[in-house]
Amino acid sequence: MEVDHMSAMTIKSVSPRLHRSLKRRAARNHRSLNSEILLCLEEHLRETEPSNDPKEFLAGVRSFREKTGVFVTDKDLDQAINEGRP
């Protein structure tokens, strides 16, 4: 049986501006700097990694559409595919 354990990592070359921004965000959210960094990474990865579950993927697409107002139609796709073709 595999036992889960927490890993440690060091982040090097953090700009002073990014460090201040993370510290302010952590304070605003009543979290430690470490907790804030972990949450930022988790949120980013959750947003950028596609889901293998089609229902979850479609829910993400719908959420993106609602947030941005971007709707792509079949006509848009056909035009993009054929753009620049002779």
Biopython code that builds the backbone (N, CA, C, O; Angstrom):
import numpy as np
from Bio.PDB.StructureBuilder import StructureBuilder

atoms = [
    (1, "MET", "N", (0.838, -1.172, 0.000)),
    (1, "MET", "CA", (0.000, 0.000, 0.000)),
    (1, "MET", "C", (0.890, 1.244, 0.000)),
    (1, "MET", "O", (1.804, 1.361, 0.816)),
    (2, "GLU", "N", (0.618, 2.160, -0.913)),
    (2, "GLU", "CA", (1.397, 3.388, -1.017)),
    (2, "GLU", "C", (0.858, 4.417, -0.028)),
    (2, "GLU", "O", (-0.353, 4.610, 0.085)),
    (3, "VAL", "N", (1.749, 5.061, 0.671)),
    (3, "VAL", "CA", (1.367, 6.065, 1.653)),
    (3, "VAL", "C", (1.607, 7.451, 1.059)),
    (3, "VAL", "O", (2.703, 7.756, 0.586)),
    (4, "ASP", "N", (0.563, 8.288, 1.089)),
    (4, "ASP", "CA", (0.710, 9.664, 0.606)),
    (4, "ASP", "C", (1.517, 10.467, 1.609)),
    (4, "ASP", "O", (1.328, 10.338, 2.819)),
    (5, "HIS", "N", (2.397, 11.277, 1.113)),
    (5, "HIS", "CA", (3.151, 12.170, 1.980)),
    (5, "HIS", "C", (3.320, 13.512, 1.275)),
    (5, "HIS", "O", (3.291, 13.598, 0.047)),
    (6, "MET", "N", (3.490, 14.524, 2.059)),
    (6, "MET", "CA", (3.655, 15.860, 1.509)),
    (6, "MET", "C", (5.093, 16.034, 1.040)),
    (6, "MET", "O", (6.034, 15.607, 1.710)),
    (7, "SER", "N", (5.247, 16.650, -0.089)),
    (7, "SER", "CA", (6.579, 16.937, -0.613)),
    (7, "SER", "C", (6.917, 18.392, -0.341)),
    (7, "SER", "O", (6.028, 19.227, -0.175)),
    (8, "ALA", "N", (8.173, 18.679, -0.298)),
    (8, "ALA", "CA", (8.633, 20.054, -0.110)),
    (8, "ALA", "C", (9.327, 20.512, -1.378)),
    (8, "ALA", "O", (9.906, 19.713, -2.114)),
    (9, "MET", "N", (9.259, 21.816, -1.621)),
    (9, "MET", "CA", (9.973, 22.366, -2.762)),
    (9, "MET", "C", (10.395, 23.787, -2.430)),
    (9, "MET", "O", (9.802, 24.446, -1.576)),
    (10, "THR", "N", (11.407, 24.236, -3.105)),
    (10, "THR", "CA", (11.922, 25.582, -2.926)),
    (10, "THR", "C", (11.679, 26.345, -4.212)),
    (10, "THR", "O", (11.927, 25.833, -5.304)),
    (11, "ILE", "N", (11.198, 27.558, -4.084)),
    (11, "ILE", "CA", (10.993, 28.404, -5.255)),
    (11, "ILE", "C", (12.068, 29.478, -5.221)),
    (11, "ILE", "O", (12.164, 30.251, -4.268)),
    (12, "LYS", "N", (12.870, 29.514, -6.267)),
    (12, "LYS", "CA", (13.991, 30.457, -6.332)),
    (12, "LYS", "C", (13.694, 31.591, -7.302)),
    (12, "LYS", "O", (12.817, 31.491, -8.160)),
    (13, "SER", "N", (14.436, 32.651, -7.143)),
    (13, "SER", "CA", (14.398, 33.801, -8.060)),
    (13, "SER", "C", (13.020, 34.444, -8.145)),
    (13, "SER", "O", (12.576, 34.812, -9.233)),
    (14, "VAL", "N", (12.340, 34.582, -7.013)),
    (14, "VAL", "CA", (11.041, 35.252, -6.973)),
    (14, "VAL", "C", (11.294, 36.756, -6.943)),
    (14, "VAL", "O", (12.037, 37.252, -6.097)),
    (15, "SER", "N", (10.678, 37.466, -7.861)),
    (15, "SER", "CA", (10.887, 38.911, -7.911)),
    (15, "SER", "C", (10.275, 39.558, -6.662)),
    (15, "SER", "O", (9.306, 39.044, -6.104)),
    (16, "PRO", "N", (10.842, 40.678, -6.232)),
    (16, "PRO", "CA", (10.267, 41.383, -5.079)),
    (16, "PRO", "C", (8.796, 41.752, -5.306)),
    (16, "PRO", "O", (7.988, 41.693, -4.380)),
    (17, "ARG", "N", (8.462, 42.125, -6.517)),
    (17, "ARG", "CA", (7.075, 42.506, -6.835)),
    (17, "ARG", "C", (6.132, 41.318, -6.643)),
    (17, "ARG", "O", (5.077, 41.457, -6.025)),
    (18, "LEU", "N", (6.509, 40.151, -7.171)),
    (18, "LEU", "CA", (5.673, 38.961, -7.017)),
    (18, "LEU", "C", (5.565, 38.570, -5.549)),
    (18, "LEU", "O", (4.486, 38.210, -5.078)),
    (19, "HIS", "N", (6.665, 38.639, -4.834)),
    (19, "HIS", "CA", (6.677, 38.295, -3.411)),
    (19, "HIS", "C", (5.715, 39.199, -2.626)),
    (19, "HIS", "O", (4.929, 38.717, -1.810)),
    (20, "ARG", "N", (5.785, 40.512, -2.883)),
    (20, "ARG", "CA", (4.876, 41.458, -2.207)),
    (20, "ARG", "C", (3.423, 41.162, -2.551)),
    (20, "ARG", "O", (2.551, 41.187, -1.682)),
    (21, "SER", "N", (3.174, 40.884, -3.817)),
    (21, "SER", "CA", (1.814, 40.599, -4.270)),
    (21, "SER", "C", (1.256, 39.353, -3.589)),
    (21, "SER", "O", (0.107, 39.345, -3.148)),
    (22, "LEU", "N", (2.065, 38.305, -3.503)),
    (22, "LEU", "CA", (1.627, 37.074, -2.840)),
    (22, "LEU", "C", (1.394, 37.300, -1.346)),
    (22, "LEU", "O", (0.435, 36.781, -0.775)),
    (23, "LYS", "N", (2.273, 38.073, -0.724)),
    (23, "LYS", "CA", (2.114, 38.363, 0.704)),
    (23, "LYS", "C", (0.834, 39.156, 0.966)),
    (23, "LYS", "O", (0.109, 38.875, 1.920)),
    (24, "ARG", "N", (0.561, 40.147, 0.114)),
    (24, "ARG", "CA", (-0.678, 40.934, 0.276)),
    (24, "ARG", "C", (-1.906, 40.049, 0.088)),
    (24, "ARG", "O", (-2.869, 40.134, 0.849)),
    (25, "ARG", "N", (-1.857, 39.202, -0.932)),
    (25, "ARG", "CA", (-2.989, 38.317, -1.201)),
    (25, "ARG", "C", (-3.195, 37.352, -0.040)),
    (25, "ARG", "O", (-4.331, 37.109, 0.367)),
    (26, "ALA", "N", (-2.122, 36.807, 0.488)),
    (26, "ALA", "CA", (-2.219, 35.886, 1.628)),
    (26, "ALA", "C", (-2.834, 36.595, 2.832)),
    (26, "ALA", "O", (-3.706, 36.039, 3.500)),
    (27, "ALA", "N", (-2.392, 37.806, 3.109)),
    (27, "ALA", "CA", (-2.926, 38.559, 4.247)),
    (27, "ALA", "C", (-4.413, 38.853, 4.054)),
    (27, "ALA", "O", (-5.208, 38.719, 4.985)),
    (28, "ARG", "N", (-4.781, 39.255, 2.834)),
    (28, "ARG", "CA", (-6.185, 39.540, 2.520)),
    (28, "ARG", "C", (-7.067, 38.326, 2.759)),
    (28, "ARG", "O", (-8.204, 38.449, 3.214)),
    (29, "ASN", "N", (-6.527, 37.145, 2.445)),
    (29, "ASN", "CA", (-7.294, 35.901, 2.555)),
    (29, "ASN", "C", (-7.065, 35.166, 3.871)),
    (29, "ASN", "O", (-7.544, 34.047, 4.057)),
    (30, "HIS", "N", (-6.325, 35.806, 4.789)),
    (30, "HIS", "CA", (-6.053, 35.224, 6.113)),
    (30, "HIS", "C", (-5.398, 33.853, 6.004)),
    (30, "HIS", "O", (-5.777, 32.902, 6.688)),
    (31, "ARG", "N", (-4.397, 33.781, 5.117)),
    (31, "ARG", "CA", (-3.638, 32.545, 4.927)),
    (31, "ARG", "C", (-2.148, 32.837, 5.067)),
    (31, "ARG", "O", (-1.702, 33.979, 4.957)),
    (32, "SER", "N", (-1.397, 31.775, 5.312)),
    (32, "SER", "CA", (0.057, 31.920, 5.303)),
    (32, "SER", "C", (0.510, 32.092, 3.859)),
    (32, "SER", "O", (-0.223, 31.766, 2.926)),
    (33, "LEU", "N", (1.709, 32.600, 3.688)),
    (33, "LEU", "CA", (2.260, 32.759, 2.350)),
    (33, "LEU", "C", (2.330, 31.404, 1.649)),
    (33, "LEU", "O", (1.982, 31.295, 0.473)),
    (34, "ASN", "N", (2.775, 30.379, 2.360)),
    (34, "ASN", "CA", (2.872, 29.040, 1.780)),
    (34, "ASN", "C", (1.497, 28.535, 1.325)),
    (34, "ASN", "O", (1.360, 28.012, 0.219)),
    (35, "SER", "N", (0.487, 28.693, 2.176)),
    (35, "SER", "CA", (-0.868, 28.245, 1.814)),
    (35, "SER", "C", (-1.397, 28.989, 0.599)),
    (35, "SER", "O", (-2.059, 28.404, -0.259)),
    (36, "GLU", "N", (-1.101, 30.286, 0.529)),
    (36, "GLU", "CA", (-1.565, 31.084, -0.607)),
    (36, "GLU", "C", (-0.904, 30.624, -1.907)),
    (36, "GLU", "O", (-1.565, 30.516, -2.940)),
    (37, "ILE", "N", (0.386, 30.359, -1.852)),
    (37, "ILE", "CA", (1.106, 29.886, -3.045)),
    (37, "ILE", "C", (0.538, 28.545, -3.503)),
    (37, "ILE", "O", (0.312, 28.341, -4.695)),
    (38, "LEU", "N", (0.306, 27.635, -2.565)),
    (38, "LEU", "CA", (-0.254, 26.323, -2.921)),
    (38, "LEU", "C", (-1.628, 26.472, -3.555)),
    (38, "LEU", "O", (-1.931, 25.813, -4.550)),
    (39, "LEU", "N", (-2.460, 27.334, -2.983)),
    (39, "LEU", "CA", (-3.795, 27.534, -3.537)),
    (39, "LEU", "C", (-3.716, 28.121, -4.945)),
    (39, "LEU", "O", (-4.449, 27.697, -5.838)),
    (40, "CYS", "N", (-2.828, 29.096, -5.144)),
    (40, "CYS", "CA", (-2.659, 29.685, -6.484)),
    (40, "CYS", "C", (-2.259, 28.615, -7.501)),
    (40, "CYS", "O", (-2.803, 28.568, -8.604)),
    (41, "LEU", "N", (-1.323, 27.774, -7.132)),
    (41, "LEU", "CA", (-0.878, 26.705, -8.036)),
    (41, "LEU", "C", (-2.008, 25.724, -8.321)),
    (41, "LEU", "O", (-2.226, 25.342, -9.471)),
    (42, "GLU", "N", (-2.724, 25.317, -7.279)),
    (42, "GLU", "CA", (-3.831, 24.365, -7.467)),
    (42, "GLU", "C", (-4.914, 24.947, -8.364)),
    (42, "GLU", "O", (-5.413, 24.263, -9.258)),
    (43, "GLU", "N", (-5.282, 26.212, -8.132)),
    (43, "GLU", "CA", (-6.311, 26.844, -8.954)),
    (43, "GLU", "C", (-5.867, 26.952, -10.404)),
    (43, "GLU", "O", (-6.645, 26.678, -11.318)),
    (44, "HIS", "N", (-4.636, 27.345, -10.616)),
    (44, "HIS", "CA", (-4.133, 27.487, -11.983)),
    (44, "HIS", "C", (-4.125, 26.132, -12.701)),
    (44, "HIS", "O", (-4.560, 26.031, -13.848)),
    (45, "LEU", "N", (-3.638, 25.114, -12.034)),
    (45, "LEU", "CA", (-3.581, 23.797, -12.665)),
    (45, "LEU", "C", (-4.970, 23.248, -12.935)),
    (45, "LEU", "O", (-5.202, 22.608, -13.961)),
    (46, "ARG", "N", (-5.889, 23.496, -12.022)),
    (46, "ARG", "CA", (-7.263, 23.028, -12.218)),
    (46, "ARG", "C", (-7.884, 23.724, -13.425)),
    (46, "ARG", "O", (-8.653, 23.115, -14.169)),
    (47, "GLU", "N", (-7.548, 25.005, -13.621)),
    (47, "GLU", "CA", (-8.090, 25.768, -14.747)),
    (47, "GLU", "C", (-7.440, 25.418, -16.073)),
    (47, "GLU", "O", (-8.081, 25.539, -17.118)),
    (48, "THR", "N", (-6.192, 24.991, -16.060)),
    (48, "THR", "CA", (-5.465, 24.794, -17.314)),
    (48, "THR", "C", (-5.374, 23.347, -17.764)),
    (48, "THR", "O", (-5.087, 23.086, -18.932)),
    (49, "GLU", "N", (-5.611, 22.408, -16.869)),
    (49, "GLU", "CA", (-5.534, 21.000, -17.259)),
    (49, "GLU", "C", (-6.913, 20.517, -17.686)),
    (49, "GLU", "O", (-7.869, 20.614, -16.917)),
    (50, "PRO", "N", (-7.024, 19.999, -18.899)),
    (50, "PRO", "CA", (-8.330, 19.525, -19.349)),
    (50, "PRO", "C", (-8.776, 18.301, -18.555)),
    (50, "PRO", "O", (-7.963, 17.481, -18.129)),
    (51, "SER", "N", (-10.061, 18.205, -18.372)),
    (51, "SER", "CA", (-10.633, 17.074, -17.647)),
    (51, "SER", "C", (-10.834, 15.899, -18.600)),
    (51, "SER", "O", (-11.113, 16.092, -19.784)),
    (52, "ASN", "N", (-10.693, 14.698, -18.085)),
    (52, "ASN", "CA", (-10.980, 13.503, -18.876)),
    (52, "ASN", "C", (-12.464, 13.167, -18.845)),
    (52, "ASN", "O", (-12.929, 12.326, -19.614)),
    (53, "ASP", "N", (-13.207, 13.820, -17.960)),
    (53, "ASP", "CA", (-14.643, 13.590, -17.835)),
    (53, "ASP", "C", (-15.376, 14.560, -18.759)),
    (53, "ASP", "O", (-15.292, 15.772, -18.563)),
    (54, "PRO", "N", (-16.093, 14.050, -19.762)),
    (54, "PRO", "CA", (-16.766, 14.943, -20.723)),
    (54, "PRO", "C", (-17.744, 15.912, -20.056)),
    (54, "PRO", "O", (-17.836, 17.067, -20.473)),
    (55, "LYS", "N", (-18.470, 15.471, -19.041)),
    (55, "LYS", "CA", (-19.423, 16.362, -18.365)),
    (55, "LYS", "C", (-18.686, 17.503, -17.656)),
    (55, "LYS", "O", (-19.130, 18.651, -17.689)),
    (56, "GLU", "N", (-17.574, 17.184, -17.023)),
    (56, "GLU", "CA", (-16.777, 18.200, -16.336)),
    (56, "GLU", "C", (-16.179, 19.166, -17.357)),
    (56, "GLU", "O", (-16.150, 20.375, -17.127)),
    (57, "PHE", "N", (-15.702, 18.637, -18.483)),
    (57, "PHE", "CA", (-15.137, 19.473, -19.534)),
    (57, "PHE", "C", (-16.183, 20.455, -20.067)),
    (57, "PHE", "O", (-15.910, 21.647, -20.213)),
    (58, "LEU", "N", (-17.382, 19.943, -20.356)),
    (58, "LEU", "CA", (-18.444, 20.804, -20.882)),
    (58, "LEU", "C", (-18.880, 21.849, -19.858)),
    (58, "LEU", "O", (-19.207, 22.978, -20.225)),
    (59, "ALA", "N", (-18.886, 21.483, -18.588)),
    (59, "ALA", "CA", (-19.218, 22.454, -17.541)),
    (59, "ALA", "C", (-18.180, 23.574, -17.534)),
    (59, "ALA", "O", (-18.527, 24.740, -17.345)),
    (60, "GLY", "N", (-16.916, 23.229, -17.739)),
    (60, "GLY", "CA", (-15.859, 24.233, -17.810)),
    (60, "GLY", "C", (-16.025, 25.151, -19.009)),
    (60, "GLY", "O", (-15.806, 26.358, -18.910)),
    (61, "VAL", "N", (-16.410, 24.579, -20.136)),
    (61, "VAL", "CA", (-16.638, 25.374, -21.349)),
    (61, "VAL", "C", (-17.796, 26.336, -21.117)),
    (61, "VAL", "O", (-17.708, 27.512, -21.467)),
    (62, "ARG", "N", (-18.882, 25.840, -20.526)),
    (62, "ARG", "CA", (-20.033, 26.709, -20.247)),
    (62, "ARG", "C", (-19.651, 27.841, -19.297)),
    (62, "ARG", "O", (-20.072, 28.983, -19.481)),
    (63, "SER", "N", (-18.858, 27.522, -18.291)),
    (63, "SER", "CA", (-18.407, 28.534, -17.337)),
    (63, "SER", "C", (-17.565, 29.591, -18.036)),
    (63, "SER", "O", (-17.728, 30.787, -17.793)),
    (64, "PHE", "N", (-16.659, 29.143, -18.909)),
    (64, "PHE", "CA", (-15.821, 30.075, -19.671)),
    (64, "PHE", "C", (-16.691, 30.993, -20.526)),
    (64, "PHE", "O", (-16.457, 32.200, -20.587)),
    (65, "ARG", "N", (-17.695, 30.415, -21.187)),
    (65, "ARG", "CA", (-18.584, 31.222, -22.025)),
    (65, "ARG", "C", (-19.306, 32.285, -21.196)),
    (65, "ARG", "O", (-19.418, 33.439, -21.610)),
    (66, "GLU", "N", (-19.789, 31.886, -20.034)),
    (66, "GLU", "CA", (-20.515, 32.830, -19.179)),
    (66, "GLU", "C", (-19.598, 33.955, -18.690)),
    (66, "GLU", "O", (-20.006, 35.116, -18.636)),
    (67, "LYS", "N", (-18.369, 33.607, -18.339)),
    (67, "LYS", "CA", (-17.428, 34.603, -17.819)),
    (67, "LYS", "C", (-16.979, 35.575, -18.899)),
    (67, "LYS", "O", (-16.847, 36.773, -18.648)),
    (68, "THR", "N", (-16.745, 35.061, -20.094)),
    (68, "THR", "CA", (-16.122, 35.875, -21.139)),
    (68, "THR", "C", (-17.087, 36.368, -22.209)),
    (68, "THR", "O", (-16.797, 37.338, -22.909)),
    (69, "GLY", "N", (-18.221, 35.712, -22.339)),
    (69, "GLY", "CA", (-19.154, 36.067, -23.407)),
    (69, "GLY", "C", (-18.685, 35.594, -24.766)),
    (69, "GLY", "O", (-19.210, 36.028, -25.791)),
    (70, "VAL", "N", (-17.688, 34.696, -24.787)),
    (70, "VAL", "CA", (-17.150, 34.181, -26.046)),
    (70, "VAL", "C", (-17.909, 32.908, -26.439)),
    (70, "VAL", "O", (-17.906, 31.915, -25.711)),
    (71, "PHE", "N", (-18.547, 32.961, -27.586)),
    (71, "PHE", "CA", (-19.267, 31.801, -28.110)),
    (71, "PHE", "C", (-18.755, 31.533, -29.516)),
    (71, "PHE", "O", (-18.787, 32.426, -30.363)),
    (72, "VAL", "N", (-18.292, 30.339, -29.774)),
    (72, "VAL", "CA", (-17.765, 29.971, -31.082)),
    (72, "VAL", "C", (-18.797, 29.077, -31.762)),
    (72, "VAL", "O", (-19.233, 28.070, -31.203)),
    (73, "THR", "N", (-19.177, 29.462, -32.976)),
    (73, "THR", "CA", (-20.162, 28.697, -33.735)),
    (73, "THR", "C", (-19.459, 27.795, -34.748)),
    (73, "THR", "O", (-18.257, 27.921, -34.978)),
    (74, "ASP", "N", (-20.217, 26.896, -35.341)),
    (74, "ASP", "CA", (-19.672, 26.047, -36.404)),
    (74, "ASP", "C", (-19.164, 26.903, -37.561)),
    (74, "ASP", "O", (-18.141, 26.594, -38.171)),
    (75, "LYS", "N", (-19.888, 27.980, -37.857)),
    (75, "LYS", "CA", (-19.474, 28.887, -38.929)),
    (75, "LYS", "C", (-18.113, 29.508, -38.590)),
    (75, "LYS", "O", (-17.253, 29.622, -39.463)),
    (76, "ASP", "N", (-17.911, 29.914, -37.317)),
    (76, "ASP", "CA", (-16.622, 30.468, -36.885)),
    (76, "ASP", "C", (-15.508, 29.442, -37.076)),
    (76, "ASP", "O", (-14.422, 29.770, -37.555)),
    (77, "LEU", "N", (-15.792, 28.201, -36.697)),
    (77, "LEU", "CA", (-14.786, 27.141, -36.828)),
    (77, "LEU", "C", (-14.433, 26.884, -38.285)),
    (77, "LEU", "O", (-13.258, 26.765, -38.633)),
    (78, "ASP", "N", (-15.462, 26.797, -39.144)),
    (78, "ASP", "CA", (-15.215, 26.583, -40.577)),
    (78, "ASP", "C", (-14.375, 27.711, -41.164)),
    (78, "ASP", "O", (-13.455, 27.468, -41.945)),
    (79, "GLN", "N", (-14.697, 28.939, -40.786)),
    (79, "GLN", "CA", (-13.949, 30.093, -41.296)),
    (79, "GLN", "C", (-12.495, 30.038, -40.829)),
    (79, "GLN", "O", (-11.585, 30.320, -41.610)),
    (80, "ALA", "N", (-12.268, 29.678, -39.564)),
    (80, "ALA", "CA", (-10.898, 29.590, -39.045)),
    (80, "ALA", "C", (-10.120, 28.493, -39.746)),
    (80, "ALA", "O", (-8.943, 28.667, -40.061)),
    (81, "ILE", "N", (-10.773, 27.359, -39.993)),
    (81, "ILE", "CA", (-10.112, 26.240, -40.668)),
    (81, "ILE", "C", (-9.729, 26.616, -42.094)),
    (81, "ILE", "O", (-8.637, 26.290, -42.559)),
    (82, "ASN", "N", (-10.629, 27.297, -42.779)),
    (82, "ASN", "CA", (-10.411, 27.596, -44.188)),
    (82, "ASN", "C", (-9.652, 28.896, -44.443)),
    (82, "ASN", "O", (-9.268, 29.187, -45.576)),
    (83, "GLU", "N", (-9.439, 29.672, -43.384)),
    (83, "GLU", "CA", (-8.737, 30.944, -43.548)),
    (83, "GLU", "C", (-7.324, 30.721, -44.088)),
    (83, "GLU", "O", (-6.562, 29.914, -43.557)),
    (84, "GLY", "N", (-7.004, 31.428, -45.119)),
    (84, "GLY", "CA", (-5.682, 31.335, -45.689)),
    (84, "GLY", "C", (-5.505, 30.196, -46.678)),
    (84, "GLY", "O", (-4.440, 30.050, -47.278)),
    (85, "ARG", "N", (-6.537, 29.394, -46.849)),
    (85, "ARG", "CA", (-6.449, 28.293, -47.841)),
    (85, "ARG", "C", (-6.841, 28.830, -49.196)),
    (85, "ARG", "O", (-7.723, 29.683, -49.300)),
    (86, "PRO", "N", (-6.183, 28.330, -50.251)),
    (86, "PRO", "CA", (-6.509, 28.801, -51.620)),
    (86, "PRO", "C", (-7.876, 28.320, -52.069)),
    (86, "PRO", "O", (-8.302, 28.623, -53.184)),
]
sb = StructureBuilder()
sb.init_structure("model")
sb.init_model(0)
sb.init_chain("A")
sb.init_seg("    ")
for serial, (resi, resn, name, xyz) in enumerate(atoms, 1):
    if name == "N":
        sb.init_residue(resn, " ", resi, " ")
    sb.init_atom(name, np.array(xyz, "f"), 0.0, 1.0, " ", f" {name:<3s}", serial, name[0])
structure = sb.get_structure()
